[in-house]
Amino acid sequence: MQCSIKGCPGVYEERSVVHTVRHKGEVIVIDHVPAEVCTVCGDVLFRPDTVRRIEEILLTRSVPSSTVPLYEYA
Ligand SMILES: [Zn+2]
């Protein structure tokens, strides 16, 4: 798929990314999230079902096992 950023010649390719999100004042890091990443500018797209899954993780998360709040997507 062609990149959605104006003037960018890149295309999106499926990759696994580390997603960092701010949730209720905390920084949450979720590892191994499937995303479409532009090969040129690095723009990241998530599919709607992936976005829903991330929201689920944020709502249902328990205390992370390490001092860094790192969550596994899968
Ligand atoms: Zn791009």
N, CA, C, O and the ligand as a Tripos MOL2 file, in Angstrom:
@<TRIPOS>MOLECULE
protein
  297   295    75     0     0
PROTEIN
NO_CHARGES

@<TRIPOS>ATOM
      1 N           0.8480   -1.2020    0.0000 N.3       1 MET1
      2 CA          0.0000    0.0000    0.0000 C.3       1 MET1
      3 C           0.8820    1.2500    0.0000 C.2       1 MET1
      4 O           1.8840    1.3100    0.7120 O.2       1 MET1
      5 N           0.5090    2.2230   -0.7870 N.am      2 GLN2
      6 CA          1.2510    3.4890   -0.8790 C.3       2 GLN2
      7 C           1.1530    4.2720    0.4290 C.2       2 GLN2
      8 O           0.1030    4.2940    1.0710 O.2       2 GLN2
      9 N           2.2330    4.9010    0.8100 N.am      3 CYS3
     10 CA          2.2560    5.7020    2.0340 C.3       3 CYS3
     11 C           1.2540    6.8510    1.9410 C.2       3 CYS3
     12 O           1.0740    7.4530    0.8820 O.2       3 CYS3
     13 N           0.6010    7.1440    3.0800 N.am      4 SER4
     14 CA         -0.4210    8.1880    3.0970 C.3       4 SER4
     15 C           0.1620    9.5820    3.3410 C.2       4 SER4
     16 O          -0.5540   10.5790    3.2430 O.2       4 SER4
     17 N           1.4450    9.6540    3.6530 N.am      5 ILE5
     18 CA          2.0760   10.9620    3.8760 C.3       5 ILE5
     19 C           2.3220   11.6330    2.5250 C.2       5 ILE5
     20 O           2.8870   11.0330    1.6110 O.2       5 ILE5
     21 N           1.8920   12.8700    2.4220 N.am      6 LYS6
     22 CA          1.9850   13.5920    1.1560 C.3       6 LYS6
     23 C           3.4290   13.6780    0.6580 C.2       6 LYS6
     24 O           4.3220   14.1130    1.3850 O.2       6 LYS6
     25 N           3.6430   13.2610   -0.5820 N.am      7 GLY7
     26 CA          4.9680   13.3670   -1.1820 C.3       7 GLY7
     27 C           5.9230   12.2450   -0.8300 C.2       7 GLY7
     28 O           7.0380   12.2030   -1.3490 O.2       7 GLY7
     29 N           5.5130   11.3390    0.0350 N.am      8 CYS8
     30 CA          6.3960   10.2320    0.4240 C.3       8 CYS8
     31 C           6.2740    9.1040   -0.5990 C.2       8 CYS8
     32 O           5.1640    8.6640   -0.9000 O.2       8 CYS8
     33 N           7.3940    8.6320   -1.1350 N.am      9 PRO9
     34 CA          7.3520    7.5720   -2.1560 C.3       9 PRO9
     35 C           7.2960    6.1610   -1.5680 C.2       9 PRO9
     36 O           7.2910    5.1790   -2.3100 O.2       9 PRO9
     37 N           7.2550    6.0610   -0.2550 N.am     10 GLY10
     38 CA          7.3400    4.7540    0.3920 C.3      10 GLY10
     39 C           6.0580    3.9470    0.3020 C.2      10 GLY10
     40 O           5.0100    4.4550   -0.0980 O.2      10 GLY10
     41 N           6.1600    2.6850    0.6810 N.am     11 VAL11
     42 CA          4.9950    1.8110    0.7940 C.3      11 VAL11
     43 C           4.9860    1.2110    2.2000 C.2      11 VAL11
     44 O           6.0230    1.1180    2.8560 O.2      11 VAL11
     45 N           3.8050    0.8100    2.6460 N.am     12 TYR12
     46 CA          3.7000    0.1970    3.9620 C.3      12 TYR12
     47 C           4.0300   -1.2750    3.8680 C.2      12 TYR12
     48 O           3.6330   -1.9550    2.9220 O.2      12 TYR12
     49 N           4.7610   -1.7620    4.8600 N.am     13 GLU13
     50 CA          4.9790   -3.1960    4.9500 C.3      13 GLU13
     51 C           4.6790   -3.6450    6.3700 C.2      13 GLU13
     52 O           4.8470   -2.9050    7.3390 O.2      13 GLU13
     53 N           4.2190   -4.9120    6.4530 N.am     14 GLU14
     54 CA          3.8210   -5.4860    7.7340 C.3      14 GLU14
     55 C           5.0490   -5.6860    8.6110 C.2      14 GLU14
     56 O           6.0250   -6.3190    8.2070 O.2      14 GLU14
     57 N           4.9800   -5.1280    9.8310 N.am     15 ARG15
     58 CA          6.0790   -5.2840   10.7750 C.3      15 ARG15
     59 C           5.5350   -5.3960   12.1820 C.2      15 ARG15
     60 O           4.3830   -5.0590   12.4580 O.2      15 ARG15
     61 N           6.3720   -5.8650   13.0430 N.am     16 SER16
     62 CA          6.0250   -5.9220   14.4490 C.3      16 SER16
     63 C           6.7340   -4.7510   15.1240 C.2      16 SER16
     64 O           7.9480   -4.5990   14.9960 O.2      16 SER16
     65 N           5.9720   -3.9250   15.8420 N.am     17 VAL17
     66 CA          6.5600   -2.7230   16.4240 C.3      17 VAL17
     67 C           6.3700   -2.6800   17.9320 C.2      17 VAL17
     68 O           5.5490   -3.4040   18.4950 O.2      17 VAL17
     69 N           7.1430   -1.8190   18.5710 N.am     18 VAL18
     70 CA          6.9310   -1.4950   19.9770 C.3      18 VAL18
     71 C           6.0570   -0.2520   20.0020 C.2      18 VAL18
     72 O           6.4550    0.8020   19.5060 O.2      18 VAL18
     73 N           4.8720   -0.3710   20.5780 N.am     19 HIS19
     74 CA          3.9290    0.7350   20.5850 C.3      19 HIS19
     75 C           3.9230    1.4000   21.9580 C.2      19 HIS19
     76 O           3.7000    0.7510   22.9800 O.2      19 HIS19
     77 N           4.1730    2.6980   21.9580 N.am     20 THR20
     78 CA          4.1620    3.4620   23.2050 C.3      20 THR20
     79 C           2.9330    4.3490   23.2120 C.2      20 THR20
     80 O           2.6830    5.0800   22.2540 O.2      20 THR20
     81 N           2.1690    4.2870   24.2840 N.am     21 VAL21
     82 CA          0.9340    5.0510   24.3510 C.3      21 VAL21
     83 C           0.7900    5.6590   25.7430 C.2      21 VAL21
     84 O           1.2040    5.0630   26.7380 O.2      21 VAL21
     85 N           0.2050    6.8340   25.8000 N.am     22 ARG22
     86 CA         -0.0510    7.4740   27.0820 C.3      22 ARG22
     87 C          -1.4710    7.1210   27.5060 C.2      22 ARG22
     88 O          -2.4220    7.3400   26.7560 O.2      22 ARG22
     89 N          -1.6120    6.5770   28.7020 N.am     23 HIS23
     90 CA         -2.9150    6.1370   29.1600 C.3      23 HIS23
     91 C          -3.0980    6.5800   30.6040 C.2      23 HIS23
     92 O          -2.3760    6.1330   31.4950 O.2      23 HIS23
     93 N          -4.0620    7.4560   30.8280 N.am     24 LYS24
     94 CA         -4.3390    7.9780   32.1710 C.3      24 LYS24
     95 C          -3.0730    8.4830   32.8620 C.2      24 LYS24
     96 O          -2.8310    8.1930   34.0340 O.2      24 LYS24
     97 N          -2.2760    9.2410   32.1190 N.am     25 GLY25
     98 CA         -1.0880    9.8600   32.6930 C.3      25 GLY25
     99 C           0.1280    8.9560   32.7830 C.2      25 GLY25
    100 O           1.2030    9.3960   33.1910 O.2      25 GLY25
    101 N          -0.0370    7.6790   32.3990 N.am     26 GLU26
    102 CA          1.0910    6.7630   32.4370 C.3      26 GLU26
    103 C           1.5570    6.4800   31.0170 C.2      26 GLU26
    104 O           0.7670    6.5080   30.0730 O.2      26 GLU26
    105 N           2.8450    6.2070   30.8790 N.am     27 VAL27
    106 CA          3.3530    5.7810   29.5850 C.3      27 VAL27
    107 C           3.3460    4.2540   29.5560 C.2      27 VAL27
    108 O           3.9860    3.6030   30.3820 O.2      27 VAL27
    109 N           2.6200    3.6990   28.6010 N.am     28 ILE28
    110 CA          2.4890    2.2570   28.4780 C.3      28 ILE28
    111 C           3.2300    1.8150   27.2170 C.2      28 ILE28
    112 O           3.0900    2.4270   26.1580 O.2      28 ILE28
    113 N           4.0050    0.7640   27.3390 N.am     29 VAL29
    114 CA          4.7340    0.2330   26.1930 C.3      29 VAL29
    115 C           4.2280   -1.1710   25.9040 C.2      29 VAL29
    116 O           4.2170   -2.0240   26.7910 O.2      29 VAL29
    117 N           3.8120   -1.4120   24.6750 N.am     30 ILE30
    118 CA          3.3290   -2.7370   24.2830 C.3      30 ILE30
    119 C           4.2310   -3.2550   23.1660 C.2      30 ILE30
    120 O           4.3950   -2.6190   22.1250 O.2      30 ILE30
    121 N           4.8070   -4.4220   23.4120 N.am     31 ASP31
    122 CA          5.7590   -4.9740   22.4540 C.3      31 ASP31
    123 C           5.0690   -5.9080   21.4620 C.2      31 ASP31
    124 O           4.0000   -6.4490   21.7450 O.2      31 ASP31
    125 N           5.6850   -6.0910   20.3080 N.am     32 HIS32
    126 CA          5.2330   -7.0340   19.2790 C.3      32 HIS32
    127 C           3.8430   -6.7300   18.7480 C.2      32 HIS32
    128 O           3.0370   -7.6420   18.5640 O.2      32 HIS32
    129 N           3.5560   -5.4740   18.5010 N.am     33 VAL33
    130 CA          2.2610   -5.0990   17.9290 C.3      33 VAL33
    131 C           2.3840   -5.1190   16.4010 C.2      33 VAL33
    132 O           3.2720   -4.4740   15.8450 O.2      33 VAL33
    133 N           1.4940   -5.8600   15.7180 N.am     34 PRO34
    134 CA          1.5510   -5.8810   14.2550 C.3      34 PRO34
    135 C           1.0980   -4.5380   13.6860 C.2      34 PRO34
    136 O           0.0550   -4.0190   14.0840 O.2      34 PRO34
    137 N           1.8660   -3.9790   12.7690 N.am     35 ALA35
    138 CA          1.5370   -2.6740   12.2010 C.3      35 ALA35
    139 C           2.0330   -2.6000   10.7710 C.2      35 ALA35
    140 O           2.8790   -3.3850   10.3410 O.2      35 ALA35
    141 N           1.4860   -1.6370   10.0450 N.am     36 GLU36
    142 CA          1.9930   -1.3300    8.7170 C.3      36 GLU36
    143 C           2.9420   -0.1510    8.8790 C.2      36 GLU36
    144 O           2.5550    0.9070    9.3740 O.2      36 GLU36
    145 N           4.1960   -0.3460    8.4540 N.am     37 VAL37
    146 CA          5.2030    0.6980    8.6350 C.3      37 VAL37
    147 C           5.7360    1.1250    7.2780 C.2      37 VAL37
    148 O           6.1070    0.2800    6.4630 O.2      37 VAL37
    149 N           5.7790    2.4330    7.0270 N.am     38 CYS38
    150 CA          6.2980    2.9500    5.7620 C.3      38 CYS38
    151 C           7.8000    2.6930    5.6980 C.2      38 CYS38
    152 O           8.5270    2.9360    6.6620 O.2      38 CYS38
    153 N           8.2540    2.1980    4.5480 N.am     39 THR39
    154 CA          9.6680    1.8560    4.3820 C.3      39 THR39
    155 C          10.5430    3.1030    4.2700 C.2      39 THR39
    156 O          11.7590    3.0150    4.4370 O.2      39 THR39
    157 N           9.9480    4.2540    3.9910 N.am     40 VAL40
    158 CA         10.7420    5.4720    3.8050 C.3      40 VAL40
    159 C          10.6590    6.4080    5.0200 C.2      40 VAL40
    160 O          11.6840    6.7550    5.6060 O.2      40 VAL40
    161 N           9.4350    6.8170    5.3980 N.am     41 CYS41
    162 CA          9.3310    7.8260    6.4550 C.3      41 CYS41
    163 C           9.0180    7.2200    7.8220 C.2      41 CYS41
    164 O           9.0620    7.9250    8.8310 O.2      41 CYS41
    165 N           8.7050    5.9280    7.8690 N.am     42 GLY42
    166 CA          8.4600    5.2750    9.1460 C.3      42 GLY42
    167 C           7.0770    5.5240    9.7210 C.2      42 GLY42
    168 O           6.8270    5.2120   10.8860 O.2      42 GLY42
    169 N           6.1710    6.0820    8.9200 N.am     43 ASP43
    170 CA          4.7950    6.2790    9.3800 C.3      43 ASP43
    171 C           4.1770    4.9250    9.7370 C.2      43 ASP43
    172 O           4.3630    3.9390    9.0240 O.2      43 ASP43
    173 N           3.4410    4.8910   10.8470 N.am     44 VAL44
    174 CA          2.8830    3.6310   11.3370 C.3      44 VAL44
    175 C           1.3670    3.6480   11.2730 C.2      44 VAL44
    176 O           0.7270    4.6080   11.7040 O.2      44 VAL44
    177 N           0.7930    2.5770   10.7300 N.am     45 LEU45
    178 CA         -0.6600    2.4170   10.6850 C.3      45 LEU45
    179 C          -1.0400    1.1530   11.4450 C.2      45 LEU45
    180 O          -0.3720    0.1250   11.3370 O.2      45 LEU45
    181 N          -2.1300    1.2430   12.2210 N.am     46 PHE46
    182 CA         -2.6510    0.0450   12.8790 C.3      46 PHE46
    183 C          -4.0010   -0.2890   12.2700 C.2      46 PHE46
    184 O          -4.7800    0.6060   11.9430 O.2      46 PHE46
    185 N          -4.2750   -1.5670   12.1190 N.am     47 ARG47
    186 CA         -5.5840   -1.9910   11.6470 C.3      47 ARG47
    187 C          -6.6110   -1.7750   12.7580 C.2      47 ARG47
    188 O          -6.2500   -1.7560   13.9350 O.2      47 ARG47
    189 N          -7.8940   -1.6110   12.3960 N.am     48 PRO48
    190 CA         -8.9260   -1.3780   13.4170 C.3      48 PRO48
    191 C          -8.9740   -2.4640   14.4880 C.2      48 PRO48
    192 O          -9.1870   -2.1600   15.6620 O.2      48 PRO48
    193 N          -8.7820   -3.7100   14.1080 N.am     49 ASP49
    194 CA         -8.8340   -4.7800   15.1220 C.3      49 ASP49
    195 C          -7.6180   -4.7210   16.0420 C.2      49 ASP49
    196 O          -7.6970   -5.1020   17.2090 O.2      49 ASP49
    197 N          -6.4930   -4.2410   15.5110 N.am     50 THR50
    198 CA         -5.3080   -4.0690   16.3460 C.3      50 THR50
    199 C          -5.5190   -2.9460   17.3560 C.2      50 THR50
    200 O          -5.1280   -3.0600   18.5180 O.2      50 THR50
    201 N          -6.1430   -1.8590   16.8980 N.am     51 VAL51
    202 CA         -6.4370   -0.7360   17.7930 C.3      51 VAL51
    203 C          -7.3610   -1.1980   18.9210 C.2      51 VAL51
    204 O          -7.1770   -0.8220   20.0790 O.2      51 VAL51
    205 N          -8.3600   -2.0180   18.5700 N.am     52 ARG52
    206 CA         -9.2840   -2.5420   19.5920 C.3      52 ARG52
    207 C          -8.5460   -3.3960   20.6080 C.2      52 ARG52
    208 O          -8.7890   -3.3040   21.8110 O.2      52 ARG52
    209 N          -7.6350   -4.2350   20.1040 N.am     53 ARG53
    210 CA         -6.8630   -5.1290   20.9880 C.3      53 ARG53
    211 C          -5.9870   -4.3110   21.9420 C.2      53 ARG53
    212 O          -5.8630   -4.6460   23.1200 O.2      53 ARG53
    213 N          -5.3900   -3.2480   21.4310 N.am     54 ILE54
    214 CA         -4.5550   -2.3790   22.2690 C.3      54 ILE54
    215 C          -5.4140   -1.7490   23.3670 C.2      54 ILE54
    216 O          -4.9940   -1.6660   24.5210 O.2      54 ILE54
    217 N          -6.6170   -1.3070   23.0000 N.am     55 GLU55
    218 CA         -7.5150   -0.7140   24.0000 C.3      55 GLU55
    219 C          -7.8860   -1.7310   25.0700 C.2      55 GLU55
    220 O          -7.9710   -1.4070   26.2550 O.2      55 GLU55
    221 N          -8.1070   -2.9760   24.6280 N.am     56 GLU56
    222 CA         -8.4000   -4.0570   25.5750 C.3      56 GLU56
    223 C          -7.2580   -4.2590   26.5550 C.2      56 GLU56
    224 O          -7.4720   -4.3990   27.7590 O.2      56 GLU56
    225 N          -6.0340   -4.2730   26.0190 N.am     57 ILE57
    226 CA         -4.8600   -4.4600   26.8730 C.3      57 ILE57
    227 C          -4.7880   -3.3390   27.9040 C.2      57 ILE57
    228 O          -4.4880   -3.5810   29.0730 O.2      57 ILE57
    229 N          -5.0670   -2.1070   27.4640 N.am     58 LEU58
    230 CA         -5.0040   -0.9670   28.3830 C.3      58 LEU58
    231 C          -6.0700   -1.0690   29.4710 C.2      58 LEU58
    232 O          -5.8320   -0.6920   30.6190 O.2      58 LEU58
    233 N          -7.2490   -1.5820   29.1040 N.am     59 LEU59
    234 CA         -8.3460   -1.6610   30.0670 C.3      59 LEU59
    235 C          -8.1930   -2.8140   31.0430 C.2      59 LEU59
    236 O          -8.5870   -2.7060   32.2040 O.2      59 LEU59
    237 N          -7.6180   -3.9230   30.5720 N.am     60 THR60
    238 CA         -7.6060   -5.1390   31.3840 C.3      60 THR60
    239 C          -6.2400   -5.4420   31.9850 C.2      60 THR60
    240 O          -6.0680   -6.4530   32.6660 O.2      60 THR60
    241 N          -5.2750   -4.5730   31.7350 N.am     61 ARG61
    242 CA         -3.9120   -4.8830   32.1450 C.3      61 ARG61
    243 C          -3.7990   -5.0480   33.6610 C.2      61 ARG61
    244 O          -4.5030   -4.3980   34.4340 O.2      61 ARG61
    245 N          -2.9170   -5.9140   34.0450 N.am     62 SER62
    246 CA         -2.6190   -6.0740   35.4530 C.3      62 SER62
    247 C          -1.2540   -5.4360   35.6920 C.2      62 SER62
    248 O          -0.7240   -4.7480   34.8190 O.2      62 SER62
    249 N          -0.6960   -5.6610   36.8560 N.am     63 VAL63
    250 CA          0.5890   -5.0530   37.1740 C.3      63 VAL63
    251 C           1.6740   -5.7090   36.3150 C.2      63 VAL63
    252 O           1.7790   -6.9350   36.2830 O.2      63 VAL63
    253 N           2.4650   -4.9150   35.6340 N.am     64 PRO64
    254 CA          3.5140   -5.5100   34.7910 C.3      64 PRO64
    255 C           4.5720   -6.1970   35.6360 C.2      64 PRO64
    256 O           4.7910   -5.8360   36.7930 O.2      64 PRO64
    257 N           5.2230   -7.1870   35.0500 N.am     65 SER65
    258 CA          6.1680   -8.0030   35.8040 C.3      65 SER65
    259 C           7.4980   -7.2940   36.0250 C.2      65 SER65
    260 O           8.2100   -7.6040   36.9800 O.2      65 SER65
    261 N           7.8400   -6.3560   35.1640 N.am     66 SER66
    262 CA          9.1160   -5.6600   35.3390 C.3      66 SER66
    263 C           8.8690   -4.2300   35.7870 C.2      66 SER66
    264 O           7.7240   -3.7820   35.8570 O.2      66 SER66
    265 N           9.9340   -3.5230   36.0870 N.am     67 THR67
    266 CA          9.7930   -2.1280   36.5130 C.3      67 THR67
    267 C           9.3740   -1.2380   35.3450 C.2      67 THR67
    268 O           8.7550   -0.1910   35.5320 O.2      67 THR67
    269 N           9.7210   -1.6750   34.1480 N.am     68 VAL68
    270 CA          9.2680   -0.9620   32.9590 C.3      68 VAL68
    271 C           7.9060   -1.5320   32.5820 C.2      68 VAL68
    272 O           7.7620   -2.7510   32.4880 O.2      68 VAL68
    273 N           6.9050   -0.6880   32.3660 N.am     69 PRO69
    274 CA          5.5790   -1.2150   32.0300 C.3      69 PRO69
    275 C           5.5170   -1.7280   30.6010 C.2      69 PRO69
    276 O           4.9480   -1.0920   29.7140 O.2      69 PRO69
    277 N           6.1110   -2.8820   30.4070 N.am     70 LEU70
    278 CA          6.1640   -3.4760   29.0740 C.3      70 LEU70
    279 C           5.1310   -4.5890   28.9710 C.2      70 LEU70
    280 O           5.1220   -5.5190   29.7770 O.2      70 LEU70
    281 N           4.2730   -4.4850   27.9850 N.am     71 TYR71
    282 CA          3.2320   -5.4870   27.7860 C.3      71 TYR71
    283 C           3.4410   -6.2050   26.4800 C.2      71 TYR71
    284 O           3.9150   -5.6180   25.5070 O.2      71 TYR71
    285 N           3.0910   -7.4680   26.4540 N.am     72 GLU72
    286 CA          3.1960   -8.2480   25.2230 C.3      72 GLU72
    287 C           1.8620   -8.1740   24.4960 C.2      72 GLU72
    288 O           0.8030   -8.3490   25.0990 O.2      72 GLU72
    289 N           1.9220   -7.9180   23.2220 N.am     73 TYR73
    290 CA          0.6950   -7.8690   22.4350 C.3      73 TYR73
    291 C           0.1290   -9.2770   22.2780 C.2      73 TYR73
    292 O          -1.0710   -9.4970   22.4450 O.2      73 TYR73
    293 N           1.0080  -10.2260   21.9560 N.am     74 ALA74
    294 CA          0.5570  -11.5840   21.6630 C.3      74 ALA74
    295 C           0.5810  -12.4290   22.9350 C.2      74 ALA74
    296 O           0.2350  -13.6090   22.8990 O.2      74 ALA74
    297 ZN          6.0420    7.3040    4.0400 Zn       75 ZN75
@<TRIPOS>BOND
     1     1     2 1
     2     2     3 1
     3     3     4 2
     4     3     5 am
     5     5     6 1
     6     6     7 1
     7     7     8 2
     8     7     9 am
     9     9    10 1
    10    10    11 1
    11    11    12 2
    12    11    13 am
    13    13    14 1
    14    14    15 1
    15    15    16 2
    16    15    17 am
    17    17    18 1
    18    18    19 1
    19    19    20 2
    20    19    21 am
    21    21    22 1
    22    22    23 1
    23    23    24 2
    24    23    25 am
    25    25    26 1
    26    26    27 1
    27    27    28 2
    28    27    29 am
    29    29    30 1
    30    30    31 1
    31    31    32 2
    32    31    33 am
    33    33    34 1
    34    34    35 1
    35    35    36 2
    36    35    37 am
    37    37    38 1
    38    38    39 1
    39    39    40 2
    40    39    41 am
    41    41    42 1
    42    42    43 1
    43    43    44 2
    44    43    45 am
    45    45    46 1
    46    46    47 1
    47    47    48 2
    48    47    49 am
    49    49    50 1
    50    50    51 1
    51    51    52 2
    52    51    53 am
    53    53    54 1
    54    54    55 1
    55    55    56 2
    56    55    57 am
    57    57    58 1
    58    58    59 1
    59    59    60 2
    60    59    61 am
    61    61    62 1
    62    62    63 1
    63    63    64 2
    64    63    65 am
    65    65    66 1
    66    66    67 1
    67    67    68 2
    68    67    69 am
    69    69    70 1
    70    70    71 1
    71    71    72 2
    72    71    73 am
    73    73    74 1
    74    74    75 1
    75    75    76 2
    76    75    77 am
    77    77    78 1
    78    78    79 1
    79    79    80 2
    80    79    81 am
    81    81    82 1
    82    82    83 1
    83    83    84 2
    84    83    85 am
    85    85    86 1
    86    86    87 1
    87    87    88 2
    88    87    89 am
    89    89    90 1
    90    90    91 1
    91    91    92 2
    92    91    93 am
    93    93    94 1
    94    94    95 1
    95    95    96 2
    96    95    97 am
    97    97    98 1
    98    98    99 1
    99    99   100 2
   100    99   101 am
   101   101   102 1
   102   102   103 1
   103   103   104 2
   104   103   105 am
   105   105   106 1
   106   106   107 1
   107   107   108 2
   108   107   109 am
   109   109   110 1
   110   110   111 1
   111   111   112 2
   112   111   113 am
   113   113   114 1
   114   114   115 1
   115   115   116 2
   116   115   117 am
   117   117   118 1
   118   118   119 1
   119   119   120 2
   120   119   121 am
   121   121   122 1
   122   122   123 1
   123   123   124 2
   124   123   125 am
   125   125   126 1
   126   126   127 1
   127   127   128 2
   128   127   129 am
   129   129   130 1
   130   130   131 1
   131   131   132 2
   132   131   133 am
   133   133   134 1
   134   134   135 1
   135   135   136 2
   136   135   137 am
   137   137   138 1
   138   138   139 1
   139   139   140 2
   140   139   141 am
   141   141   142 1
   142   142   143 1
   143   143   144 2
   144   143   145 am
   145   145   146 1
   146   146   147 1
   147   147   148 2
   148   147   149 am
   149   149   150 1
   150   150   151 1
   151   151   152 2
   152   151   153 am
   153   153   154 1
   154   154   155 1
   155   155   156 2
   156   155   157 am
   157   157   158 1
   158   158   159 1
   159   159   160 2
   160   159   161 am
   161   161   162 1
   162   162   163 1
   163   163   164 2
   164   163   165 am
   165   165   166 1
   166   166   167 1
   167   167   168 2
   168   167   169 am
   169   169   170 1
   170   170   171 1
   171   171   172 2
   172   171   173 am
   173   173   174 1
   174   174   175 1
   175   175   176 2
   176   175   177 am
   177   177   178 1
   178   178   179 1
   179   179   180 2
   180   179   181 am
   181   181   182 1
   182   182   183 1
   183   183   184 2
   184   183   185 am
   185   185   186 1
   186   186   187 1
   187   187   188 2
   188   187   189 am
   189   189   190 1
   190   190   191 1
   191   191   192 2
   192   191   193 am
   193   193   194 1
   194   194   195 1
   195   195   196 2
   196   195   197 am
   197   197   198 1
   198   198   199 1
   199   199   200 2
   200   199   201 am
   201   201   202 1
   202   202   203 1
   203   203   204 2
   204   203   205 am
   205   205   206 1
   206   206   207 1
   207   207   208 2
   208   207   209 am
   209   209   210 1
   210   210   211 1
   211   211   212 2
   212   211   213 am
   213   213   214 1
   214   214   215 1
   215   215   216 2
   216   215   217 am
   217   217   218 1
   218   218   219 1
   219   219   220 2
   220   219   221 am
   221   221   222 1
   222   222   223 1
   223   223   224 2
   224   223   225 am
   225   225   226 1
   226   226   227 1
   227   227   228 2
   228   227   229 am
   229   229   230 1
   230   230   231 1
   231   231   232 2
   232   231   233 am
   233   233   234 1
   234   234   235 1
   235   235   236 2
   236   235   237 am
   237   237   238 1
   238   238   239 1
   239   239   240 2
   240   239   241 am
   241   241   242 1
   242   242   243 1
   243   243   244 2
   244   243   245 am
   245   245   246 1
   246   246   247 1
   247   247   248 2
   248   247   249 am
   249   249   250 1
   250   250   251 1
   251   251   252 2
   252   251   253 am
   253   253   254 1
   254   254   255 1
   255   255   256 2
   256   255   257 am
   257   257   258 1
   258   258   259 1
   259   259   260 2
   260   259   261 am
   261   261   262 1
   262   262   263 1
   263   263   264 2
   264   263   265 am
   265   265   266 1
   266   266   267 1
   267   267   268 2
   268   267   269 am
   269   269   270 1
   270   270   271 1
   271   271   272 2
   272   271   273 am
   273   273   274 1
   274   274   275 1
   275   275   276 2
   276   275   277 am
   277   277   278 1
   278   278   279 1
   279   279   280 2
   280   279   281 am
   281   281   282 1
   282   282   283 1
   283   283   284 2
   284   283   285 am
   285   285   286 1
   286   286   287 1
   287   287   288 2
   288   287   289 am
   289   289   290 1
   290   290   291 1
   291   291   292 2
   292   291   293 am
   293   293   294 1
   294   294   295 1
   295   295   296 2
@<TRIPOS>SUBSTRUCTURE
     1 MET1         2 RESIDUE 1 A MET
     2 GLN2         6 RESIDUE 1 A GLN
     3 CYS3        10 RESIDUE 1 A CYS
     4 SER4        14 RESIDUE 1 A SER
     5 ILE5        18 RESIDUE 1 A ILE
     6 LYS6        22 RESIDUE 1 A LYS
     7 GLY7        26 RESIDUE 1 A GLY
     8 CYS8        30 RESIDUE 1 A CYS
     9 PRO9        34 RESIDUE 1 A PRO
    10 GLY10       38 RESIDUE 1 A GLY
    11 VAL11       42 RESIDUE 1 A VAL
    12 TYR12       46 RESIDUE 1 A TYR
    13 GLU13       50 RESIDUE 1 A GLU
    14 GLU14       54 RESIDUE 1 A GLU
    15 ARG15       58 RESIDUE 1 A ARG
    16 SER16       62 RESIDUE 1 A SER
    17 VAL17       66 RESIDUE 1 A VAL
    18 VAL18       70 RESIDUE 1 A VAL
    19 HIS19       74 RESIDUE 1 A HIS
    20 THR20       78 RESIDUE 1 A THR
    21 VAL21       82 RESIDUE 1 A VAL
    22 ARG22       86 RESIDUE 1 A ARG
    23 HIS23       90 RESIDUE 1 A HIS
    24 LYS24       94 RESIDUE 1 A LYS
    25 GLY25       98 RESIDUE 1 A GLY
    26 GLU26      102 RESIDUE 1 A GLU
    27 VAL27      106 RESIDUE 1 A VAL
    28 ILE28      110 RESIDUE 1 A ILE
    29 VAL29      114 RESIDUE 1 A VAL
    30 ILE30      118 RESIDUE 1 A ILE
    31 ASP31      122 RESIDUE 1 A ASP
    32 HIS32      126 RESIDUE 1 A HIS
    33 VAL33      130 RESIDUE 1 A VAL
    34 PRO34      134 RESIDUE 1 A PRO
    35 ALA35      138 RESIDUE 1 A ALA
    36 GLU36      142 RESIDUE 1 A GLU
    37 VAL37      146 RESIDUE 1 A VAL
    38 CYS38      150 RESIDUE 1 A CYS
    39 THR39      154 RESIDUE 1 A THR
    40 VAL40      158 RESIDUE 1 A VAL
    41 CYS41      162 RESIDUE 1 A CYS
    42 GLY42      166 RESIDUE 1 A GLY
    43 ASP43      170 RESIDUE 1 A ASP
    44 VAL44      174 RESIDUE 1 A VAL
    45 LEU45      178 RESIDUE 1 A LEU
    46 PHE46      182 RESIDUE 1 A PHE
    47 ARG47      186 RESIDUE 1 A ARG
    48 PRO48      190 RESIDUE 1 A PRO
    49 ASP49      194 RESIDUE 1 A ASP
    50 THR50      198 RESIDUE 1 A THR
    51 VAL51      202 RESIDUE 1 A VAL
    52 ARG52      206 RESIDUE 1 A ARG
    53 ARG53      210 RESIDUE 1 A ARG
    54 ILE54      214 RESIDUE 1 A ILE
    55 GLU55      218 RESIDUE 1 A GLU
    56 GLU56      222 RESIDUE 1 A GLU
    57 ILE57      226 RESIDUE 1 A ILE
    58 LEU58      230 RESIDUE 1 A LEU
    59 LEU59      234 RESIDUE 1 A LEU
    60 THR60      238 RESIDUE 1 A THR
    61 ARG61      242 RESIDUE 1 A ARG
    62 SER62      246 RESIDUE 1 A SER
    63 VAL63      250 RESIDUE 1 A VAL
    64 PRO64      254 RESIDUE 1 A PRO
    65 SER65      258 RESIDUE 1 A SER
    66 SER66      262 RESIDUE 1 A SER
    67 THR67      266 RESIDUE 1 A THR
    68 VAL68      270 RESIDUE 1 A VAL
    69 PRO69      274 RESIDUE 1 A PRO
    70 LEU70      278 RESIDUE 1 A LEU
    71 TYR71      282 RESIDUE 1 A TYR
    72 GLU72      286 RESIDUE 1 A GLU
    73 TYR73      290 RESIDUE 1 A TYR
    74 ALA74      294 RESIDUE 1 A ALA
    75 ZN75       297 GROUP 0 **** ****
